[in-house]
Amino acid sequence: MISHDSEWDAGEMGCGELVVELRARLRALPAGATLRLRALDPGAPADIPAWCSLTGNALVSAAPPFYWIRRKAERSTSEPSLPVG
């Protein structure tokens, strides 16, 4: 079994709503923490890895309906930010 710091059962929540809630839940964890997610949505096996890739969070393991996601490290304050607007 893969160790994790927190877990969330998203049940049959659709992926659009799921990723919004997933983002909030990961942000509440410290950098490097791992969340175990249970997602039953049929699109989750494709959507969760894609979301992780887009956001920089690491998909540690996937065994649908379970996914272990490690929160990315905080961005360094010395990194330039993207222009707004």
N, C-alpha and C positions, 0 to 999 in steps of 0.2 A: 504494500500500500504506500502511496506517495503521501508524504507529510504535507500538511497545510495549516495555515494560521487562522483561516476563517472559511465558512462554507455558506452557500446560498442555493436554495432549491427554487429555480425559476419556473419549474413545472412546464406548462404548455404555453407560457408567455411567448408571443410572437417576437421575432428577432429585432424588429425596429424598436419596440419598447424595451426588450431585453438589453440591448447594448447601451441604451441611455441609463438604465438602472445599474448595469454592470460597471459603467464608467464611474458612477457615484460611489458604488460600493468599493471599488478599487482605490479611489481617491481617499477614502476614509481609512485605508490601511497604510502602514509605513512602507517606504520603498523597500523592495526585495521580499515583501510578504507574499505568500501564496494563497490564492482563493480556490476552493474546490466548488465548481459550478455544476449543477444538475440542470440540464435543459432538454426538454422533450420535443421542442419545435422541430419539424422535419428538415428545416433549413439550417439548423444549428451546426451539423457536421461541416458544412461549407462556410457558414457565416462567422462562426467563432474564430477559426484560424485566420480568416481574412481580416476580421476586426483587430485581432492581436497584431498582425503584421502592419496594419495601417497605423495603429496607435503606439507601437513600440513596446507593448507589454508582451512578455514571453509566454507562449503556450508551452508549458512544461510537458504536458502529456494530454492525450485525448483518447478516451475509451467511451464513446457515446453510449449513454447520455451524460457521461461525466467528463469534465474538462478542468485541468489544473492550470491556473494562470498566475504568473508572477508579476507583481506590480513593478513597473519600470522605475529606475532610479530617478530621483529629482534632477531636473535640468540644472546644470551649473549656472550660477549667476554671472559667470564670465562668458557664457555663450551669448552670441548676439540674438536678439529677438527678431521675429519676422515683422516687417513693416505692417502697420495697421492702415486699412483703407484702401 
